[in-house]
Amino acid sequence: LMSRCDTSKVVHCAFDKLRLHHEIGQQIDLVVCHAFDHTLLGSGIISAINALKRDEALAPGATVLPAAARVWAMGVCVQPDMGVPVHMAAAERLLGAPPA
């Protein structure tokens, strides 16, 4: 990849910390995401790419690799009061529910 570029700069930084004229000197032509797996939504990559666009840090026609992702989701309804004791503290902390 670097042999095909006139200039290249690797920035080891969280997406949400990239700022034009600070961490990057000019608009970005290519963004390569190293971890595009189950953490796609949790790590905030989509919102970070949108923020780069909003802040005009991406050049017109910039390429983001990978360019697409497929996300599967399943809703789960947990009914803890079924006669079997279920400890829900971990799930309640995760979901932000107040303790019972």
Secondary structure, 3 states (H helix, E strand, C coil): CHHHCCCCCCCCCCHHHCCECCCECCCEEEEECCCCCCCCCCCCHHHHHHHHHHCCCEEEEEEEECCCCCCCCCCCCCCCCCCCCCCCHHHHHHHCCCCC
